[in-house]
Amino acid sequence: MNFPLYIAKRYVRSKSSQNAVNIINFITFLVIVIGSAALFLVLSGFAGLKTFSLSFTNAFDPDLKAQPAIGKVFSISPEKENRLASVEGLASYSKELEEKVVLSFNKKMDIANIKGVDSKYTITTGVDSTVYWGIWSVNNQQGIAGDGIMRTLGLGIDGRKPLKVLALKPGTGSLAQRSPNDMYNVLPISISGVYSVEASLDNKYVFLDLKLAQALLEKDSTQVSGINFKIVPEGNEVAIREKLKTILGDKVLVKNRRELNSNLYKMLNTENIAAYLIFTLVLIIALFNVVGAIIMMILDKQQNSKTLYSLGATLKELRRIYFVQGILVTTFGGIIGVLLGSVLIGSQLAFGWVKIGSIDYPVEYQLQNVVLVLGTIIILGVIASKIASSRINQKLIASA
């Protein structure tokens, strides 16, 4: 058996003759358990918040989306559409046309975006699931508006008074030289349903029929601002993406959901890293207790160390005893802390003890967080143990 490991395991299990040393060892172990559990809980909480935040945009964003590389619109010919329909791995695709407009209702005005969509839009995205009032009905007379727009303008879905959509007419002349009647195309519509996701999206969109939006913006039937793609569950995203690029050409960019929300992903990842670093700093401070506890153990076992040295143990082996002891304490403490955190996360997922308003606080159990916490604890434990065990020297042995 490995000699330093054997002695270190006995030191971990045995109690010191001095009660103060036992109390210090217990507090040190407890700090490691609580620290690792806290770090695991924070990482699991942020993982849940990340998934929860991204779920808002997932209803609007498809698996892949084609957008113009330059400008606002691009043309998609019937021949290209036929090629898109034959791409293996695509469940569906839908065209859209988006533009900023002015909304007017009952002497109130607001600036928002219209999004003209075709009949396949709800199949390709899950946007219709966000409608909480009325129904999803997009046709020549009806559209869908966000909850924020409805509140701002005081809209209803009874259709008694239409919502006016004012889109700036395309042209090259100066706006100052054009009369108000010549500046805008006006479209009256009624609201058939209201969607709600989160504040920024609720204040942004009014959904219209694609052909209606193309007529309002004076675009032909081939001009769109984007094409949404839904991939079958077993589809190869990379391969499908390359096929779409080949069909659509260099003037069109094909982005996945992560690229469409790059700023949101960066923000959530930055918050996650910041939380990890802050709690790691707390753990670093807490693991100073490990250094102190090992040094107290070295002093308490000073006579034993001298005896082992006299029996033939080298200084390197003596240092290794306390080094291994420190690693055992931190590793076991980390494992117990992660297990404790896992129980708390599991109970939250099962019973939802903690709530935000009427919803359960979002948490997510991830294996990578288990590995990250244990890895952090072990690395810090190795450093702390190395620092403490280096106190073993010839002078200390001789003074015993």
C-alpha positions, 0 to 999 in steps of 0.5 A: 500500500502507498505509505503516505496515502495510508497514513493520510487516511488514518489522520483523516479518520482519527481525532486529535488529542486536542479538541481545538484541532478537531473543531478547526478540522470540522469547520474546515470540512464544513466550509468546503461542503457549503462552498462547493454546494453554493457554487453548484447551486449558483451554476445550476441557477444560471443554467436554468435562467439561460434556458428560460431566457432563450425560451422566449426567443425560441418561439420567434427564431427558427433553427436556421434563417436566411438574411440578406448580406447587404441591404434589407431584402433579397429575391428568391425565385420560384426555381430556388424555392423548388430547390429549397423544397428538395433539401433533405433534412428540412421539415419546412421553410417560410418566407417573411418581409420585415420593415419598420412602420408607424402605427396609428390608432385613436390619435395615438401613434407608435413605431414598430415593425411589421412582419409579413409572413406566409401560411407556413410560418407557424409550422416553421416557428412556434410563434402561434403558441405565444398568442394568449388573447384571440386567435392566430389569424393573418389575412387580408384584413387581420393581423397579430400584435404584441401585448406592449403595442396593444397597451401603448395604443389602447387597442382591442380585438373587437375590430370596431376601429381599425389600426392604421399601418403607415409605411414610408413610400420608397423614393429618392426625393427629399422628404421635405419636398413631398406632401404627407399624402405622398409620403406613406402607404396606409393600410387599415387592419383589425387585430385578431390576436395578441401575443406575449413573450417578453417586453422587447418583443411585445413592443416590436411586432405586428404580424401581417400576411406576406402578400399584404406586406409586400403590397404595402412596402411596394415590393414584388412577390419574390422580394423578402427580408428573410427565409425561416427553416425548420430542421427535422429532429435527426437533421444535420444542421451543418450539412443543411446549412451548406446546401442552403448557402449553395442554393441561395448564393453569396448575397444571402447569409444563413444563420443558426439560432445562436448567431441570431441571438449572439448578443443575448448569448454573450450576455448570458455567458458573461453573467455565468462566468462572472458568477463562477469567478465570484464564487471561486474567489469565495472558495479560494478565501475559504480554502485558506482554512485548509492551509491553516487546518493542515498546519495545525495538524502538522504541529499536532502530529509533530512528534509522530512525524519525528517518529516516522522520520526516525523509522526511515521516512523521508521529508518528501514522504512526510510532506506527501502525507499532509499533501494527500490528507489535504486533497482527501479532505477537499475532495470528499468535501466537494463530493458531499457539497455537490451531492447536497446541491444535487438534492436541492436542485432535484427538489426544486425541479420536482416540487418548485419550492422557490418561485418567481411570482407564479412560476417556479424559479428555473434551475437546470441540472447539468453534468458539466457543472458537476465536473466544473465544481469538483474540478475547481475544488480539487485544483484549489485543494491541491494548491492549498495542500501544497502550500501547507505541506511545504512547512515540513522541514528538517528544523520542524522535525528536529524541534519535536 
